[in-house]
Each structure stands twice: as C-alpha cells, then as structure tokens.
Amino acid sequence: MSLPVDATTHSTHLEGQRERIFSDLSTLVAFNSVHAEPGCEADYASAAAWVEEALAELGLDTTAHLTADGSTAVIGRREAAEGMPTVLLYSHFDIVPAGDPARWTSDPFTLTERAGRWYGRGAADCKGNLVMHLAALRAVEASGGTRLGIIVLVEGSEERGGAGLEALLQEDPELFRADAILIADSGNAAVGVPTLTTMLRGGAQVTVTVDTLESPLHSGQYGGAAPDAVAALVRILDSLRDKHGRTVIDDVANDGAWGGDPYTKEDFRRDAGILDGVAIMGTDADEPADMVWARPAVTVTGFTSTPVAEAVNAVPATAAAQLNLRVPPGMDTVEVVEKLEKHLRSRTPWGAHVDVQIGDISNPFATDVGGPALTALGDSLAAAYGADQTATVGSGGSIPLTLALQEQFPAAEIAVYGVEEPQSTIHSPDESVDPTEIICIAAAEAAFLQAWEGK
C-alpha cells in the first residue's frame, strides 16, 4: 500500500474530479426525493437506487434497508484490516420540498452554476455532502486505499425526523458499529473557514390552539366585549419574549454562554439577512452565539386565523400557532417542554380555552472534539484549507441520528461537519453549494481516512 497522502495533494486530485462531482450532484438534484410526499414516490425510489449503485461502484458491499417509517436507508461497507478501526460516513438523500418554483431563479431540480456556485434543491443539504463522501472515497482509492473499515450510511428520511433509521439502529446496531462517526450534514462558519460543529440543539414542535366563542360574531354588534381568540393568542405569544426579544419561558434559564469560537454580530446580521435598521435580538451584552447555541429559543413558525384575503367583519372564535422549541445541551427537552406548556396555559387571558399539543421531541447533542479521531480530522480540515486551525461552532438545528448513535456507541467519537455554510440558504429557494467546499472537505476526509489508525 502507498503511504498516506496529505490533504493538499488530495485537493489537487479532487480538482480533477470537478466535472464528475458536478455530474453526480446534477443527477441527484434531478430527483425530487422528498420522503413520504405524494407524487414523489418514483423520484425517491430512483434516488435510493442511484445511491446504492454509486456505493457498489466504489467496491463496497451494499444493501438497501426498508425502515419502519417506509423510508430507505442504503449502507455500503468494507471490513477493516486486522486490528484497524472502522469509520462510519453519514449523509442523507432525502430533501425538503422545493416549494413554489417561481421563487427560484432557476429550476430547483436542474443543477445550475451561477457566479461560481451550484444551485438546486439538496445541492448542499444533503446531496452535496453525499457526493463529497463519494469523491473522498475515490481519492482514497486513487492514492493507495485505506486499511480502515468503512461504513457509508445514506439515510432517506432525515428531513422527516429519521424515525425509521433510529428504529433500524435499535433493531440491528451491528450495521452501524464504528470507532469514529463522521456526520456530514452541517458546514463551515463561512466559505473557506474549516469548521467542526460541537453541538446541536434538541427541540420539539408545539401547537397552541385558542378558542373563545362558539362561532365568529359580527364585529359591529359584538366587537369590544366579545373575547377575540386572535388577541388572546397574540398575548400568549408575546409573553414568550422580553422587551429585548429574548426568549422567556417561566422557570427556564435563558442566560447560557457559548464557549467556542465567536459568532460576531456583523457576521450574524449578514448570514441571517437582517434588514437595515432591524435589531438583532438581545441586548448589547448578548452575543448571537449565546442566543442560538447556548440558550433555549421559541419560534412561531405558523399562525392560523382568517386569511387577510378572506377577512370579514367578525370577531375570531379560534386561532392557532405552531411553535418550534430549541433546547441547548445541558437541558432536558422533556422538562423544558413541560415548562413551556405550563407557561402557555398560565399566560392565557380571559379564561380562554387553550389546547397544547406536543410532538417530535428530541434531546440536544454535544461532542468532544479533543479525541484522537476528531483532532486528526480537524488537522486535516485545516490543512485542506491552508488554515492554522479548525474553528468550532454550534448549530441550532437538529440531526436526530447523532444522539441515537452516541447513546448506542458511547465510546465512538462523533464529528459533525460538511459542505453547508451560510450562503447555502438550505431549506429555502435558491439553495446552493460552493464546489470548492466539496473539494476541500473531501480532501480533508480522504487524508483522514488514510492517516488515522485509531491510536
């Protein structure tokens, strides 16, 4: 076997793969592979079949598993040489719906290059990470291979909560057993800044419904004395923020501080696309990193009453809101949800009837980047970018499988990283990926797979 190749040499090889990477990603993006979405069944099945074929082409023993939620998980594996550890590489091929095509500059299912970026649904989340894994493994084989065991796990229901894959993990944990687990479903703090994500917030979905009347009432005849369900719900929702916009839940701490690399207000304002003159939530003393990575947050993600286009002069009898709760490491999501429900009920005015429904509960995740595997990966990332070091950041999002894998394999080191960065605007129109991110991260991954021996 050849000696391990460093990340910068791998980068040169991977630049030669650019057309192949574009072709692979173009094929994948063309599949509208939303799991459990009527009308997407054929594209979903085709995407799963393409993944299975791609892993087999790399010489991996490949199997497709139908999971409990009706999704497909594809697993490719190569056993380790005697005495060598095994590395699991993760990504997913399912996507969130593209939404209204008119909001996209180009067709969401045609990978399109503009100003050096590649645009399409799933280009970054997470099909870009999948083609990154494939490119890295081709680079490894081109430079002599690796003695490590390799498991490539490609999920098909991450965007729907990943319940099927978690059930498969419980049923057959040996399919997933590894010494290092590399989760490629995150990204750099900015383009060109090598980054490891050290935590993910947990969360829950909470639906609040307020009823005040048997039916809507004529506002001229009853308005002013009749209890308005919309006004009642607005008061409840307003109680979830203080005057500085910080999330407030009764009896839940909201003063956590982030201990990793900073997220400056200037960078946050740019990344979030905050309009001129609009304030970032919090006081001058509250850093964005504290508020998005170290504290709980509640976001109103949906609100239902009479649509403006259908409005009549009537006092609303009912109103509902969908809330998304995020919970940082160090807190138990179930306990925070219980306190949130108590808060919502205690802040309901005028004796209005309130119903609170809770679902999709997940706990937060944290990982230690100081172990030998993640130290080696961090060094490879820094080398691939020509940087002095790799940054460490948090993420307000959730990847359900991470905590399940951590609980199943507590001795395994788990890395979270990938090709998604703020300009990617994942889950939004005009999602995109910078191809240089794919190449650099693939180079780092390839170097790691050749250099790390688990010692």
C-alpha positions in Angstrom: 0.0 0.0 0.0 1.2 3.5 -0.7 2.0 5.9 2.1 -0.9 8.2 3.2 -1.4 11.3 1.1 -1.8 14.7 2.7 -4.9 16.9 2.2 -3.3 19.3 -0.1 -2.3 16.6 -2.5 -5.8 15.1 -2.3 -7.1 18.6 -3.2 -5.2 18.5 -6.5 -6.6 15.1 -7.3 -10.1 16.2 -6.4 -9.9 19.3 -8.6 -9.6 16.8 -11.5 -12.9 15.3 -10.3 -14.8 18.5 -10.5 -16.7 17.5 -13.7 -17.5 14.1 -12.1 -18.7 15.8 -8.9 -20.9 18.2 -10.9 -22.3 15.2 -12.9 -23.1 13.2 -9.8 -24.7 16.1 -8.0 -26.7 17.1 -11.1 -28.1 13.6 -11.3 -29.0 13.5 -7.6 -30.5 17.0 -7.6 -32.8 16.0 -10.5 -34.6 13.6 -8.2 -37.4 15.3 -6.2 -36.7 12.8 -3.3 -39.0 14.1 -0.6 -39.8 11.2 1.7 -43.5 10.3 2.2 -44.7 13.1 -0.1 -47.5 12.2 -2.6 -46.2 12.4 -6.1 -42.6 12.0 -5.2 -42.5 8.2 -4.8 -40.8 7.4 -8.2 -38.1 10.1 -7.7 -37.5 8.9 -4.1 -37.1 5.3 -5.3 -34.8 6.4 -8.1 -32.6 8.4 -5.8 -32.2 5.4 -3.4 -31.3 3.2 -6.3 -28.7 5.7 -7.6 -27.1 5.8 -4.2 -27.0 2.0 -3.9 -25.3 1.8 -7.4 -22.8 4.6 -6.5 -21.7 2.8 -3.4 -21.4 -0.5 -5.2 -19.3 1.1 -7.9 -16.8 2.0 -5.1 -16.4 -1.7 -4.3 -18.5 -1.6 -1.1 -20.8 -4.4 -0.1 -24.1 -2.5 -0.4 -27.5 -3.2 1.0 -30.8 -1.2 1.0 -33.0 -1.4 4.1 -36.7 -0.6 4.1 -37.2 1.0 7.5 -40.2 1.2 9.8 -41.4 4.6 8.5 -41.3 3.4 4.9 -38.1 5.1 4.0 -34.9 3.5 2.5 -31.5 3.5 4.2 -28.6 2.5 2.0 -25.5 1.1 3.7 -22.2 0.3 2.0 -19.3 -1.3 3.9 -15.8 -2.7 3.6 -14.3 -4.6 6.6 -11.3 -3.3 8.4 -7.8 -4.8 8.1 -6.9 -6.8 11.2 -6.5 -4.5 14.2 -7.7 -1.4 12.4 -10.7 0.7 13.5 -13.9 1.4 11.5 -15.2 4.8 10.3 -18.8 5.5 9.5 -19.6 8.2 7.0 -23.1 9.6 7.1 -25.3 11.8 4.8 -28.9 11.7 3.5 -30.5 11.7 0.1 -34.0 13.0 1.1 -34.8 16.7 0.8 -37.3 19.2 2.0 -39.9 20.2 -0.6 -38.7 22.9 -3.1 -41.9 25.0 -2.7 -43.1 27.4 -5.3 -40.7 27.1 -8.4 -41.5 30.8 -9.1 -39.4 31.7 -6.1 -36.3 30.1 -7.6 -34.1 31.9 -10.0 -33.6 28.6 -11.9 -35.4 25.2 -11.9 -34.8 23.7 -8.4 -34.2 20.2 -9.9 -31.7 21.3 -12.5 -28.2 21.9 -11.0 -27.3 25.3 -12.3 -24.0 27.2 -12.0 -24.1 30.9 -11.3 -21.2 33.1 -10.2 -19.2 30.0 -9.1 -22.0 28.4 -7.0 -24.2 25.4 -7.9 -27.9 25.9 -7.3 -30.6 23.3 -6.8 -32.7 21.7 -4.0 -30.5 19.5 -2.0 -27.3 20.9 -3.5 -25.9 21.5 0.0 -28.4 19.7 2.3 -27.5 16.9 1.9 -26.8 15.7 -1.6 -23.7 17.9 -1.7 -22.4 16.1 1.3 -23.2 12.7 -0.2 -21.2 13.5 -3.4 -18.4 14.8 -1.1 -18.2 11.4 0.5 -18.1 9.6 -2.9 -15.4 11.9 -4.2 -13.3 11.4 -1.0 -13.5 7.7 -1.3 -12.5 7.8 -5.0 -9.5 9.9 -3.9 -8.5 7.4 -1.3 -8.6 4.5 -3.8 -6.6 6.5 -6.3 -3.9 7.1 -3.8 -3.5 3.6 -2.4 -6.6 2.9 -0.4 -7.0 2.6 3.4 -6.8 -0.2 5.9 -9.7 1.3 7.9 -13.1 -0.3 7.9 -15.5 1.9 6.0 -19.3 2.1 6.5 -21.2 4.6 4.3 -24.7 5.2 5.7 -27.1 7.2 3.5 -30.4 8.0 5.1 -33.7 8.5 3.4 -35.9 10.2 6.0 -33.7 12.7 7.9 -35.9 15.7 6.9 -39.0 13.9 8.2 -37.4 13.1 11.6 -35.4 9.9 10.9 -37.6 7.6 13.0 -37.1 4.7 10.6 -33.3 4.8 10.8 -33.4 5.1 14.5 -35.6 2.0 14.7 -33.2 0.1 12.4 -30.3 1.2 14.8 -32.2 -0.3 17.7 -33.0 -3.5 15.8 -29.6 -4.1 14.3 -26.9 -2.0 15.9 -24.1 -4.0 14.3 -24.9 -2.4 11.0 -23.7 0.9 12.4 -20.9 -0.1 14.8 -17.9 2.2 14.3 -15.0 3.7 16.2 -15.4 7.1 14.6 -18.6 8.5 13.1 -18.4 11.4 10.6 -21.8 13.1 10.2 -21.7 15.2 7.0 -24.8 17.3 7.5 -23.5 20.6 8.7 -20.9 23.1 7.4 -18.4 25.8 7.8 -18.8 29.0 9.7 -18.2 30.7 6.4 -16.9 29.8 2.9 -13.2 28.8 3.3 -13.3 28.5 7.1 -12.7 24.9 8.2 -15.2 24.1 10.9 -16.4 21.3 13.2 -19.8 21.6 14.8 -19.7 20.6 18.5 -23.3 20.7 19.5 -26.8 20.6 18.1 -29.9 21.9 19.9 -32.7 19.5 20.7 -36.3 20.5 20.2 -40.0 19.9 19.9 -43.0 21.0 17.8 -45.8 22.6 19.9 -49.2 23.5 18.5 -51.3 26.0 20.5 -55.0 26.5 19.8 -57.2 29.1 21.5 -61.0 29.1 21.4 -63.2 31.8 22.8 -66.6 31.6 21.1 -68.9 29.1 19.7 -68.6 30.8 16.3 -67.3 34.1 14.8 -69.5 37.1 15.7 -70.3 40.3 13.8 -67.7 42.8 15.0 -70.1 45.7 14.7 -72.6 44.1 17.0 -70.3 42.3 19.4 -66.7 43.7 18.9 -65.2 45.3 22.0 -66.9 43.0 24.6 -66.6 39.6 22.8 -63.4 37.8 23.6 -61.2 37.8 20.5 -59.3 34.5 20.0 -56.6 36.1 17.9 -55.9 38.8 20.5 -55.8 36.1 23.2 -53.2 34.1 21.3 -51.1 37.2 20.4 -50.9 37.9 24.2 -49.8 34.4 24.9 -47.1 34.5 22.2 -45.9 37.9 23.2 -45.2 36.6 26.7 -42.5 34.3 25.2 -40.2 37.3 24.6 -38.9 40.1 26.8 -38.6 43.7 25.7 -35.2 42.9 24.1 -36.6 40.0 22.0 -35.0 37.3 24.1 -36.9 34.0 24.6 -38.6 33.8 28.0 -40.1 30.5 29.4 -41.1 30.6 33.0 -38.6 28.8 35.3 -36.2 28.0 32.4 -32.7 29.7 32.4 -32.0 31.9 29.5 -28.5 33.2 30.3 -26.3 30.4 28.9 -22.9 31.4 27.4 -21.2 29.8 24.3 -17.7 28.6 25.0 -16.5 28.0 21.4 -15.5 30.3 18.6 -17.4 33.6 18.5 -20.2 34.5 16.1 -19.9 38.2 15.7 -23.0 40.4 15.4 -21.7 41.6 12.0 -21.4 38.1 10.6 -24.7 37.0 12.1 -26.5 40.0 10.6 -25.1 39.2 7.2 -25.7 35.5 7.4 -29.3 36.0 8.6 -30.1 38.6 6.0 -31.5 41.0 8.7 -32.9 44.2 7.1 -31.3 47.6 7.6 -32.4 49.2 10.8 -33.8 46.0 12.3 -32.2 44.9 15.5 -30.6 41.6 16.4 -32.5 40.1 19.4 -30.9 40.7 22.8 -29.0 43.5 24.5 -25.5 44.7 23.6 -24.2 42.2 26.1 -26.0 39.2 24.4 -23.8 37.6 21.8 -25.5 35.8 18.8 -23.6 32.6 19.7 -25.1 32.6 23.2 -28.6 33.0 21.9 -28.5 30.5 19.1 -26.2 27.8 20.6 -26.4 28.1 24.4 -30.0 29.1 25.2 -33.5 27.8 24.5 -35.5 29.5 21.8 -39.1 29.5 20.7 -40.0 30.5 17.2 -43.6 31.0 15.8 -43.3 29.0 12.6 -47.0 29.2 11.7 -50.2 31.1 12.6 -53.7 30.3 11.6 -56.8 32.6 11.7 -58.9 34.1 9.0 -56.6 34.9 5.9 -56.5 38.6 5.0 -58.0 37.9 1.6 -61.0 36.2 3.2 -61.4 38.6 6.1 -65.0 39.7 7.1 -66.1 42.0 9.9 -66.2 39.3 12.5 -64.7 38.6 16.0 -62.5 35.5 15.6 -63.7 32.5 17.6 -60.5 30.4 17.2 -56.8 30.9 16.4 -53.8 28.5 16.4 -50.0 28.8 16.2 -47.2 26.3 15.5 -44.2 26.8 17.8 -40.7 25.4 17.3 -38.8 24.9 20.5 -35.0 24.6 20.5 -33.1 23.4 23.6 -29.3 23.6 24.1 -27.0 20.9 25.6 -27.3 20.8 29.4 -31.1 20.9 29.3 -33.6 18.1 29.0 -36.1 18.7 26.2 -38.9 17.0 28.0 -38.5 19.2 31.1 -38.4 22.3 29.0 -41.4 21.3 27.0 -43.4 20.7 30.2 -42.4 24.2 31.5 -43.3 25.7 28.1 -46.8 24.1 28.2 -47.3 25.4 31.8 -46.2 28.9 30.7 -48.6 28.9 27.8 -51.5 27.9 29.9 -50.7 30.3 32.7 -50.4 33.2 30.3 -53.8 32.6 28.6 -56.0 35.6 29.2 -59.7 36.0 29.9 -60.4 32.3 30.7 -60.0 31.4 27.0 -59.9 27.7 26.2 -56.4 26.6 25.3 -55.2 23.3 23.9 -51.5 22.5 23.7 -50.3 19.6 21.5 -46.6 18.4 21.6 -44.7 16.3 19.1 -41.3 15.5 17.6 -39.4 15.8 20.9 -35.6 15.4 20.6 -32.8 16.0 23.1 -29.7 18.1 22.4 -26.4 16.7 21.3 -22.8 17.6 22.2 -19.5 16.1 21.1 -15.9 16.5 22.3 -13.5 17.4 19.5 -10.5 16.7 21.7 -10.3 13.0 21.0 -7.7 11.5 18.7 -10.0 11.0 15.7 -11.6 14.4 15.8 -8.2 16.0 16.4 -6.9 14.3 13.3 -9.9 15.3 11.3 -9.6 18.9 12.5 -6.0 18.9 11.5 -6.9 17.5 8.0 -9.6 20.2 7.6 -7.2 22.9 8.5 -4.5 21.6 6.1 -7.1 21.3 3.2 -7.9 24.9 3.6 -4.4 26.1 4.3 -5.6 27.4 7.7 -3.8 27.5 11.1 -6.7 25.7 12.9 -10.2 24.5 12.5 -13.0 26.5 14.1 -15.6 25.1 16.5 -19.1 26.3 16.4 -22.6 25.2 17.4 -25.7 24.6 15.4 -29.3 25.5 16.3 -30.5 22.7 14.1 -31.1 19.0 14.9 -29.8 15.8 13.3 -31.9 13.1 15.1 -29.5 10.3 14.4 -26.5 11.9 16.2 -27.9 11.4 19.7 -29.1 7.9 18.9 -25.6 6.9 17.7 -24.0 8.5 20.7 -26.2 6.6 23.1 -25.7 3.3 21.2 -21.9 3.7 20.9 -20.7 5.9 23.8 -17.0 5.2 23.1 -17.2 6.3 19.5 -16.0 9.8 18.5 -18.6 11.7 16.5 -17.8 14.6 14.2 -20.4 16.9 12.6 -19.2 19.0 9.6 -19.9 19.3 5.9 -20.4 21.5 2.8 -23.3 23.6 4.1 -22.4 27.2 5.0 -24.5 30.4 5.5 -24.6 31.3 1.8 -26.2 27.9 1.0 -29.6 29.0 2.4 -30.6 25.4 2.9 -34.4 24.7 3.1 -35.0 28.0 1.2 -35.4 28.9 -2.5 -32.1 29.2 -4.4 -30.3 26.7 -2.1 -26.7 26.4 -3.3 -23.3 24.9 -2.6 -19.8 26.3 -3.3 -18.0 23.5 -5.2 -14.7 24.5 -3.5 -16.3 23.5 -0.2 -17.0 20.0 -1.6 -13.4 19.6 -2.9 -11.7 20.9 0.3 -13.8 18.9 2.7 -13.5 15.7 0.5 -9.7 16.3 0.5 -9.7 16.5 4.3 -11.8 13.4 4.7 -9.6 11.4 2.3 -6.5 12.5 4.2 -8.1 11.5 7.5 -9.1 8.1 6.1 -5.6 7.4 5.1 -3.8 8.8 8.1 -5.9 7.9 11.2 -5.2 4.4 12.6 -7.2 4.8 15.9 -4.1 5.1 18.1 
